[in-house]
Every structure is written in structure tokens, then in C-alpha cells.
């Protein structure tokens, strides 16, 4: 693979991983630019439907070898991949900053997070044991075997360009599947770097391929190919619906991690300082570009004014800048993201919201920087209260009763995560049961990790990633009923 340096500052050393060729390059080059500056980072070879088909040919051909390997041999290769990711953490983090823009400390944290999935599933690879079933038939012996489904197509987003690859790929590979990966066109370099480390770890040819380029052509080829037995996608609900429809003809196994619209609910008994600190983390990590990001802040009227004042002060203390300077807030990914922030802020203000802080593009920082913004008294009719924001804008609204806020929080097609702050154990129990979300965080923000089954309900997705369930998503159950007579 060709290597090049991302900047004149030579961030990446001579052993680095800034690859610009995918496994199946085709015609044309994809320009990758630093969202903080607009500078060209690299030009990556693009592929198309022909490359996508060739990747499936290779994965289909490699499947019998990979699925037939002893689990401990697959685990050994996965462990080696994990070790190489950790060893290359600084290079991988700097590549991520260059193409995605997130602060360097967040990028380093993501590499650790990404590596944790590889380590977890390397260990899980040893555990898909045969299960016995108590027979209901005379003289019959019954077993359940878990077998890999086959080729798995993995489509990953730009906001977590490393972790979303390893969370999917490590699980599928540990199960015995071969994988074809299509990363976002915004962040192909992180994917290619991980693929290069995987190659060095000894994965057999065809087991793990990365195809960069025209998403409709590549993914369309995979959804129509019956040899692709599973498809895992992280991204918008709109695109998830499209993939759901496209995959119906070949009846694929689907794992869809889609949009979020997380409520952040603060009751009077909450530790207000802690709630404010957690609210800042829940909203502004990754500059708000996170499906787990808090999108609607419901604060009880008894503590509403105090919360708004403290939260605004905390937000105004956040720093903005380029990722290598390690600010609190970096750039957004593209012009479309900026336009969305402007539209939602203007709409909320036109419908009666109050602007407490921010509210505009930070032109002195760059074209893709948007000020961290706080809006108060935001009505439920505002766009931001029903549409995922995916940026650094926090809308706050008061509530009066538990029943009221539960109904308002659940009034959405999304159901990924909800945040609750209270010190009342009975209220915590009632809220965690009543909220229609796949995950509920109580008095904290960070809930994710390799051992937990990540995922949502309603139109936030299908299936789970991480934990044992993440591996099982790439397996089929074979029932064997045996009579020894």
C-alpha cells in the first residue's frame, strides 16, 4: 500500500499507516480534507461495484478456510491485531484528527476504545460452545450449534471511524465470518490504516477487505448479492431504512445502529453540579457529533433557572480549535452539518426560544466551526426537539411532572439512549422502566464499552453490538436431533 504524510508537519513517522489504496481500487481519486483547515490530507483510490463484487468473491472464497480454523487460531490473529492497534495508537489518532477533526485526546481515547473490541472478541472467539437441550423425544439427543453466517458486509460512519469498524469486524471475525468493509468517504484513512495493521497480523487473504468509493454502487452491490449473508450498518435512520428495503430480496441478517434523539432529564433531587458536568459531556463530546449525544434537555421547573445558569457558564468555558491543539470543541465534519445547526437554531428562536450562548458559526476559527450553543425555553414544536441535531447545540425546556416528562421524552421515533439525573431511588426505578430506549444512563454519561450490548429500540435500530450478543448476531443456530439407535 502507498504511504504518504498527511501534513508538512510530518505527524506520521516512517513506519506509519497513512495508506491511500484500498484492497480493490478502481477509477478516480477521493480527496480527503482536514475539516479544521480545508487542507488536502490525501487522495485515496476509489472503487465501484466491480471492486465491491471482487471483495465479495475474495471473502466468499476465504470463508471455508477462516470458518474452519480452530477458534484459538482466529483468537491469536485477533490478539495480534489488538496489540498492533495499541502500538500504533499515536499514528492512528493523528490520522483521525487529520481527516475527522476531533480533539487529539478524544482520538487517542477512541483508539483505546476500538482496540478493546478486538481484545474482547478475541477472547469470545473461544466460547461459542455447543449447547445441549433436554430432549422431549424418547431416545433422542439434541444439540444447538452456533455457526458463522458467511460473508458479512460492514458499513461504518465518519464520527467514530476506528471504533465502529472494530466493534463490527472483531465480532464477525471472531464468529468465523469473513468481512467486507465500506468506510465513510469522509474518513477512509482510519479504515485503511486498521486494514493495514490487520494484514500485518496475518489474516488470510480475502478474510477482511476494505472497499472505498461510491457508496450507492458499493453497498448496492452487497445488498443484492446473496452471498453476503449479514449486513451491519451504523448511520442515519433514513439510510438504515433504505438498506432494510434493499436487503429484503436476499433476506439478510441485519444489524442496524441508527439515529438517536436522547433526552436528558433532570429532577429536583439531582446533584445539580454533577448533572451540569454530565450534561456538558453528554452534549459536546465529539463536538456533538454522536448518536449518543443528548439532544433534548428536560429540567424540572424547580431547578430550571439554576441549571440554565450553571450549564451556560460551563458551556461558555469550553475551548474551540484544531484537533492537535486538543480543544473541547473541534470542527464539524462538513458544510451540511453547519447548515443544520443554523437551521435548527434559527427555527427555535423564531418559535420563542431564548439564546443563552453561542448561536453562530465561529468564523474566526474556520468555516466548519460552530459555537457551542445553549437555547432555553425551547418549545416542543421546534425542529431540534424532533430531529437529531448532531452538533453543539443544546436546547433546554422546563417540565413539571414525572408523567409529563416521560411522555415528552418517549414522543419520538428514536429509542437509543436516555439520561436521567435524580437521587430518588423509586423515581429512578420508575423512569428506567418507563423510558422507551434501549439504554438508560442514570447520574452518568459514559455507558458504552466492549462488554455491553449497544443498541436501541424503535427506529434507532435492530440488534446489538458489543457483548456476547454482538458475536451472536453473526451466527446461525443449527439444531441437531440425533438418534443413536
C-alpha positions as CSV (number, residue, x, y, z in Angstrom):
1,X,0.0,0.0,0.0
2,X,1.2,3.5,-0.8
3,X,2.1,5.7,2.1
4,X,2.2,9.4,2.4
5,X,2.4,12.1,5.1
6,X,-0.8,13.9,6.0
7,X,0.8,17.3,6.6
8,X,4.0,19.2,6.1
9,X,4.5,18.9,9.9
10,X,5.2,15.2,9.3
11,X,2.8,13.9,12.0
12,X,3.2,10.4,10.8
13,X,6.5,8.7,11.2
14,X,8.3,6.4,8.8
15,X,6.5,3.3,10.0
16,X,3.1,4.9,9.7
17,X,-0.1,3.7,8.3
18,X,-1.5,6.5,6.1
19,X,-2.5,4.2,3.2
20,X,-4.2,5.6,0.1
21,X,-5.0,2.4,-1.7
22,X,-7.9,0.2,-0.7
23,X,-7.9,-3.6,-1.3
24,X,-9.9,-3.2,-4.6
25,X,-9.0,0.2,-6.1
26,X,-10.8,1.3,-9.3
27,X,-11.1,4.6,-11.2
28,X,-10.6,8.0,-9.8
29,X,-9.3,9.5,-6.5
30,X,-11.2,10.7,-3.4
31,X,-9.9,13.9,-1.8
32,X,-9.7,13.7,2.0
33,X,-9.5,17.1,3.6
34,X,-8.9,18.4,7.1
35,X,-12.3,19.8,8.3
36,X,-10.5,22.3,10.6
37,X,-8.5,23.9,7.8
38,X,-9.8,22.6,4.5
39,X,-6.2,21.4,3.6
40,X,-5.8,18.3,1.5
41,X,-4.7,15.4,3.6
42,X,-4.5,12.7,1.0
43,X,-6.1,11.3,-2.2
44,X,-7.5,7.8,-1.9
45,X,-8.1,5.4,-4.7
46,X,-11.9,4.9,-5.2
47,X,-13.7,1.7,-6.1
48,X,-17.1,0.9,-7.5
49,X,-19.5,-2.0,-8.0
50,X,-16.8,-4.0,-9.7
51,X,-14.5,-3.7,-6.7
52,X,-17.3,-4.4,-4.4
53,X,-18.1,-7.7,-6.3
54,X,-14.4,-8.6,-6.3
55,X,-14.3,-8.1,-2.5
56,X,-17.2,-10.5,-2.0
57,X,-15.6,-13.0,-4.4
58,X,-12.5,-13.0,-2.2
59,X,-14.5,-13.1,1.1
60,X,-16.7,-16.0,-0.2
61,X,-13.6,-17.9,-1.3
62,X,-11.8,-17.4,2.0
63,X,-14.8,-18.3,4.2
64,X,-14.3,-22.1,4.4
65,X,-10.7,-21.6,5.5
66,X,-11.5,-18.9,8.1
67,X,-14.6,-20.6,9.5
68,X,-12.8,-23.9,9.6
69,X,-9.9,-22.7,11.6
70,X,-9.6,-23.6,15.3
71,X,-11.1,-20.8,17.4
72,X,-7.8,-20.4,19.2
73,X,-6.1,-19.7,15.9
74,X,-8.6,-17.0,15.0
75,X,-8.2,-15.6,18.5
76,X,-4.4,-15.5,18.1
77,X,-4.7,-13.4,15.0
78,X,-7.2,-11.1,16.6
79,X,-5.0,-10.6,19.7
80,X,-2.1,-9.7,17.4
81,X,-4.3,-7.1,15.6
82,X,-5.2,-5.7,19.0
83,X,-1.6,-5.4,20.0
84,X,-0.6,-3.7,16.8
85,X,-3.5,-1.2,17.2
86,X,-2.3,-0.3,20.6
87,X,1.3,0.0,19.5
88,X,0.2,2.4,16.6
89,X,-2.2,4.4,18.8
90,X,-0.4,7.7,18.2
91,X,-0.2,7.3,14.5
92,X,-3.9,6.2,14.3
93,X,-5.0,9.1,16.5
94,X,-3.2,11.7,14.4
95,X,-4.6,10.2,11.2
96,X,-8.1,10.5,12.7
97,X,-7.5,14.1,13.7
98,X,-6.3,15.0,10.2
99,X,-9.4,13.6,8.5
100,X,-12.2,13.8,11.1
101,X,-11.1,16.8,13.2
102,X,-11.8,15.6,16.7
103,X,-9.5,16.7,19.5
104,X,-6.4,14.5,19.8
105,X,-7.3,13.3,23.3
106,X,-10.6,12.1,22.1
107,X,-8.9,10.4,19.1
108,X,-6.5,8.6,21.4
109,X,-9.4,7.6,23.6
110,X,-11.2,6.2,20.5
111,X,-8.2,4.1,19.5
112,X,-8.2,2.5,23.0
113,X,-12.0,2.0,22.7
114,X,-11.5,0.5,19.2
115,X,-8.8,-1.9,20.4
116,X,-10.9,-3.0,23.4
117,X,-13.4,-4.6,21.0
118,X,-10.7,-6.6,19.2
119,X,-9.4,-7.9,22.6
120,X,-12.9,-8.7,23.9
121,X,-13.9,-10.7,20.8
122,X,-10.5,-12.4,20.6
123,X,-11.5,-13.9,23.9
124,X,-15.1,-14.5,22.9
125,X,-13.9,-16.4,19.9
126,X,-13.1,-19.3,22.2
127,X,-16.6,-19.6,23.7
128,X,-19.2,-20.4,21.1
129,X,-19.7,-23.9,22.6
130,X,-22.3,-26.4,21.6
131,X,-25.4,-26.3,23.9
132,X,-27.3,-29.3,25.0
133,X,-31.1,-29.3,25.0
134,X,-33.2,-31.5,27.4
135,X,-34.9,-33.9,25.0
136,X,-38.7,-34.1,24.8
137,X,-38.5,-37.1,22.5
138,X,-37.6,-40.7,23.6
139,X,-34.1,-41.9,22.6
140,X,-33.2,-38.5,21.0
141,X,-30.1,-36.4,21.8
142,X,-30.4,-32.7,21.0
143,X,-27.7,-30.1,20.4
144,X,-27.6,-26.4,19.3
145,X,-24.5,-25.4,17.3
146,X,-23.6,-21.8,16.5
147,X,-22.1,-21.4,13.1
148,X,-20.9,-18.3,11.2
149,X,-23.4,-16.9,8.8
150,X,-20.9,-16.4,6.0
151,X,-19.8,-13.1,4.4
152,X,-20.7,-10.0,6.4
153,X,-20.8,-6.5,4.9
154,X,-19.9,-3.7,7.3
155,X,-20.8,-0.1,6.6
156,X,-19.3,2.4,9.0
157,X,-19.6,6.2,9.7
158,X,-17.3,9.1,9.9
159,X,-17.8,10.2,13.6
160,X,-16.1,7.1,15.1
161,X,-14.1,5.9,12.1
162,X,-12.0,3.4,14.0
163,X,-14.2,2.1,16.8
164,X,-17.2,1.4,14.6
165,X,-15.0,-0.8,12.4
166,X,-13.6,-2.9,15.2
167,X,-16.9,-3.2,17.0
168,X,-18.4,-4.8,13.9
169,X,-15.4,-6.6,12.4
170,X,-13.9,-8.1,15.5
171,X,-17.3,-9.7,16.4
172,X,-17.9,-11.0,12.9
173,X,-14.3,-12.3,12.5
174,X,-14.4,-14.0,16.0
175,X,-17.6,-15.8,14.9
176,X,-15.8,-17.2,11.9
177,X,-17.3,-14.8,9.2
178,X,-15.3,-13.1,6.6
179,X,-15.9,-9.3,6.1
180,X,-16.1,-6.6,3.5
181,X,-15.9,-3.1,4.9
182,X,-17.1,0.2,3.4
183,X,-16.0,3.2,5.4
184,X,-17.4,6.7,5.1
185,X,-15.9,8.8,2.3
186,X,-15.2,11.5,4.9
187,X,-12.8,9.2,6.8
188,X,-11.3,6.4,4.7
189,X,-7.8,6.8,6.1
190,X,-8.5,5.4,9.5
191,X,-10.2,2.4,7.9
192,X,-7.2,1.8,5.6
193,X,-4.8,2.1,8.5
194,X,-6.7,-0.5,10.5
195,X,-6.8,-2.8,7.4
196,X,-3.0,-2.5,7.0
197,X,-2.5,-3.5,10.7
198,X,-4.9,-6.4,10.1
199,X,-2.8,-7.5,7.1
200,X,0.3,-7.4,9.2
201,X,-1.4,-9.5,11.8
202,X,-1.7,-12.5,9.5
203,X,-5.4,-12.5,8.4
204,X,-5.6,-14.8,5.4
205,X,-6.2,-13.2,2.0
206,X,-9.8,-12.3,1.5
207,X,-10.9,-12.6,5.1
208,X,-11.0,-8.8,5.7
209,X,-11.3,-6.4,2.7
210,X,-11.8,-2.6,2.7
211,X,-13.5,-1.0,-0.3
212,X,-13.5,2.8,-0.5
213,X,-15.5,4.8,-3.0
214,X,-19.0,5.3,-4.4
215,X,-21.4,4.3,-1.5
216,X,-24.5,3.6,-3.6
217,X,-22.6,1.4,-6.1
218,X,-20.6,-0.5,-3.5
219,X,-23.3,-1.0,-0.9
220,X,-25.9,-1.6,-3.6
221,X,-23.8,-4.5,-4.9
222,X,-23.6,-6.0,-1.5
223,X,-27.3,-5.7,-0.6
224,X,-28.2,-7.5,-3.8
225,X,-25.5,-10.3,-3.5
226,X,-27.0,-13.4,-2.0
227,X,-23.5,-14.5,-0.9
228,X,-23.5,-11.6,1.6
229,X,-25.4,-13.1,4.4
230,X,-25.2,-10.3,7.0
231,X,-25.1,-6.6,6.8
232,X,-24.2,-4.3,9.7
233,X,-24.6,-0.5,9.4
234,X,-24.1,2.5,11.6
235,X,-25.6,5.8,10.4
236,X,-28.8,7.7,9.9
237,X,-32.2,6.1,10.3
238,X,-33.0,7.4,6.7
239,X,-30.2,5.3,5.2
240,X,-30.9,2.4,7.5
241,X,-34.5,2.2,6.1
242,X,-33.0,2.2,2.6
243,X,-30.7,-0.7,3.4
244,X,-33.5,-2.6,5.1
245,X,-35.5,-2.4,1.9
246,X,-32.6,-3.2,-0.3
247,X,-31.7,-6.3,1.8
248,X,-35.2,-7.7,1.8
249,X,-34.8,-9.5,-1.5
250,X,-31.9,-11.6,-0.2
251,X,-33.2,-11.8,3.4
252,X,-30.0,-10.8,5.1
253,X,-29.2,-10.8,8.8
254,X,-29.3,-7.1,9.7
255,X,-27.7,-5.2,12.5
256,X,-28.6,-1.5,12.3
257,X,-27.3,1.1,14.7
258,X,-29.3,4.2,13.6
259,X,-30.1,7.7,14.8
260,X,-30.6,8.9,18.3
261,X,-32.6,11.7,19.9
262,X,-31.6,11.3,23.6
263,X,-33.5,13.1,26.3
264,X,-31.5,14.4,29.3
265,X,-33.9,14.6,32.3
266,X,-33.0,16.5,35.5
267,X,-35.3,16.1,38.6
268,X,-35.2,18.4,41.6
269,X,-33.4,15.8,43.8
270,X,-30.5,15.6,41.3
271,X,-27.0,16.7,42.3
272,X,-27.1,19.8,40.2
273,X,-23.3,20.3,39.8
274,X,-23.0,16.7,38.7
275,X,-25.9,17.0,36.4
276,X,-24.4,20.1,34.7
277,X,-21.0,18.4,34.4
278,X,-22.5,15.3,32.9
279,X,-24.8,17.4,30.6
280,X,-21.7,19.1,29.1
281,X,-20.2,15.7,28.4
282,X,-23.4,14.2,27.0
283,X,-23.9,17.1,24.6
284,X,-20.4,18.3,23.5
285,X,-18.2,15.2,23.2
286,X,-17.1,14.8,19.6
287,X,-18.4,18.3,19.1
288,X,-21.9,16.9,19.5
289,X,-21.5,14.6,16.5
290,X,-22.5,11.4,18.4
291,X,-25.7,9.3,18.2
292,X,-25.5,9.1,22.0
293,X,-25.4,12.9,22.3
294,X,-28.0,14.5,24.5
295,X,-30.4,16.2,22.1
296,X,-33.2,17.4,24.4
297,X,-32.7,18.7,27.9
298,X,-35.8,18.5,30.2
299,X,-35.2,20.2,33.5
300,X,-37.7,20.4,36.3
301,X,-39.1,23.9,36.9
302,X,-37.9,23.9,40.5
303,X,-34.2,23.8,39.4
304,X,-34.6,25.1,35.8
305,X,-33.1,28.6,36.3
306,X,-30.2,27.3,38.3
307,X,-29.4,24.6,35.8
308,X,-29.6,27.0,32.8
309,X,-27.3,29.5,34.5
310,X,-24.7,26.9,35.6
311,X,-24.9,25.0,32.3
312,X,-24.4,28.1,30.3
313,X,-21.4,29.2,32.3
314,X,-19.8,25.7,31.8
315,X,-20.5,25.8,28.0
316,X,-19.0,29.3,27.7
317,X,-15.8,28.0,29.3
318,X,-15.4,25.4,26.5
319,X,-12.4,25.9,24.2
320,X,-12.6,25.7,20.4
321,X,-9.8,24.9,18.0
322,X,-7.9,22.5,15.7
323,X,-7.7,18.9,16.9
324,X,-4.0,18.8,17.5
325,X,-4.4,21.7,20.0
326,X,-6.7,19.4,22.0
327,X,-9.6,21.8,22.5
328,X,-13.0,20.9,23.9
329,X,-14.8,21.6,20.6
330,X,-13.4,20.9,17.1
331,X,-14.8,21.5,13.7
332,X,-18.0,19.8,12.3
333,X,-17.5,17.4,9.5
334,X,-18.8,19.4,6.5
335,X,-20.9,22.3,5.3
336,X,-24.1,20.3,5.5
337,X,-23.6,19.9,9.3
338,X,-23.1,23.6,9.7
339,X,-26.2,24.4,7.7
340,X,-28.2,22.0,10.0
341,X,-27.1,23.9,13.1
342,X,-28.0,27.2,11.6
343,X,-31.4,26.0,10.5
344,X,-32.3,24.5,13.9
345,X,-31.1,27.5,15.9
346,X,-33.0,29.9,13.7
347,X,-36.1,27.8,13.8
348,X,-36.0,27.5,17.7
349,X,-35.5,31.3,18.1
350,X,-38.4,32.0,15.7
351,X,-40.6,29.8,17.8
352,X,-39.9,31.6,21.1
353,X,-36.7,30.1,22.4
354,X,-34.1,32.3,24.2
355,X,-30.4,32.3,23.1
356,X,-28.3,32.0,26.2
357,X,-24.9,31.4,24.5
358,X,-23.4,30.9,21.1
359,X,-25.7,30.5,18.1
360,X,-23.5,31.1,15.1
361,X,-20.5,30.0,13.0
362,X,-17.2,30.8,14.7
363,X,-15.8,32.4,11.6
364,X,-12.5,33.3,13.3
365,X,-11.8,29.6,13.8
366,X,-12.8,28.3,10.4
367,X,-15.8,27.7,8.1
368,X,-16.7,24.4,9.9
369,X,-16.7,25.6,13.5
370,X,-20.0,26.3,15.2
371,X,-20.1,27.9,18.6
372,X,-21.3,25.7,21.5
373,X,-24.8,26.9,21.9
374,X,-27.4,27.0,24.6
375,X,-31.1,27.6,24.0
376,X,-33.6,28.0,26.7
377,X,-37.5,27.7,26.7
378,X,-37.4,25.7,23.6
379,X,-40.9,24.6,22.6
380,X,-41.7,21.0,21.5
381,X,-42.6,22.3,18.1
382,X,-39.1,23.4,17.3
383,X,-37.2,21.2,14.8
384,X,-34.4,20.5,17.2
385,X,-36.9,18.8,19.6
386,X,-37.9,16.2,17.0
387,X,-34.9,16.0,14.7
388,X,-31.5,14.7,15.7
389,X,-29.1,17.7,16.0
390,X,-25.7,16.0,15.6
391,X,-23.9,19.2,16.6
392,X,-23.0,21.5,19.5
393,X,-26.5,23.0,20.2
394,X,-28.2,22.2,23.5
395,X,-32.0,23.0,23.7
396,X,-33.4,23.2,27.3
397,X,-37.1,23.2,28.3
398,X,-38.8,23.0,31.6
399,X,-41.2,20.3,32.9
400,X,-43.5,20.0,35.9
401,X,-44.3,16.3,36.5
402,X,-42.8,12.9,36.0
403,X,-45.7,11.7,33.9
404,X,-45.4,14.8,31.6
405,X,-41.6,14.4,31.0
406,X,-41.9,10.7,30.4
407,X,-44.5,11.2,27.7
408,X,-42.5,14.0,26.1
409,X,-39.2,12.0,26.2
410,X,-40.9,9.0,24.6
411,X,-42.6,11.0,21.9
412,X,-40.1,10.2,19.2
413,X,-39.4,7.6,16.6
414,X,-36.0,7.1,18.1
415,X,-35.0,5.0,21.1
416,X,-31.3,4.7,21.5
417,X,-30.3,6.2,24.9
418,X,-31.9,8.3,27.7
419,X,-30.2,10.2,30.5
420,X,-31.8,10.6,34.0
421,X,-30.5,12.6,36.9
422,X,-32.2,12.0,40.3
423,X,-31.3,10.9,43.8
424,X,-34.7,9.3,44.4
425,X,-34.4,5.5,44.0
426,X,-38.1,5.0,43.5
427,X,-38.2,7.6,40.7
428,X,-35.1,6.2,39.1
429,X,-36.7,2.8,39.0
430,X,-39.9,4.1,37.5
431,X,-38.1,6.2,34.9
432,X,-35.8,3.4,33.8
433,X,-38.8,1.2,33.3
434,X,-40.9,3.8,31.6
435,X,-38.4,5.3,29.2
436,X,-38.7,3.6,25.7
437,X,-35.0,3.4,25.0
438,X,-32.5,0.6,24.5
439,X,-30.1,2.1,27.1
440,X,-30.7,4.3,30.1
441,X,-27.8,6.1,31.9
442,X,-28.6,7.2,35.5
443,X,-26.5,10.0,37.0
444,X,-23.7,9.5,34.5
445,X,-22.9,9.8,30.8
446,X,-20.5,7.1,29.8
447,X,-22.2,3.8,29.4
448,X,-20.5,2.2,26.4
449,X,-17.8,-0.5,26.2
450,X,-17.0,-3.8,24.7
451,X,-18.8,-5.9,27.4
452,X,-22.2,-4.2,26.9
453,X,-24.9,-4.8,24.2
454,X,-25.1,-1.4,22.5
455,X,-28.2,-0.7,20.6
456,X,-31.7,0.9,20.5
457,X,-35.3,0.3,20.0
458,X,-38.0,1.7,17.7
459,X,-36.3,3.3,14.7
460,X,-32.9,3.6,16.4
461,X,-32.0,0.2,15.0
462,X,-32.0,-3.6,15.1
463,X,-29.8,-5.9,17.0
464,X,-27.0,-5.2,19.4
465,X,-23.2,-4.5,19.0
466,X,-20.7,-5.4,21.7
467,X,-21.0,-8.1,24.4
468,X,-21.9,-11.7,23.6
469,X,-24.9,-10.5,21.6
470,X,-22.6,-8.8,19.1
471,X,-20.9,-12.0,18.2
472,X,-24.2,-14.0,18.1
473,X,-25.5,-11.5,15.5
474,X,-23.1,-13.1,13.0
475,X,-24.1,-16.7,13.7
476,X,-26.9,-19.0,12.9
477,X,-28.2,-21.7,15.2
478,X,-28.1,-25.2,13.8
479,X,-30.3,-27.7,15.7
480,X,-29.2,-31.3,15.6
481,X,-31.5,-34.1,16.7
482,X,-29.7,-37.4,16.9
483,X,-30.9,-41.0,17.5
484,X,-28.1,-43.4,18.2
485,X,-30.3,-46.4,17.6
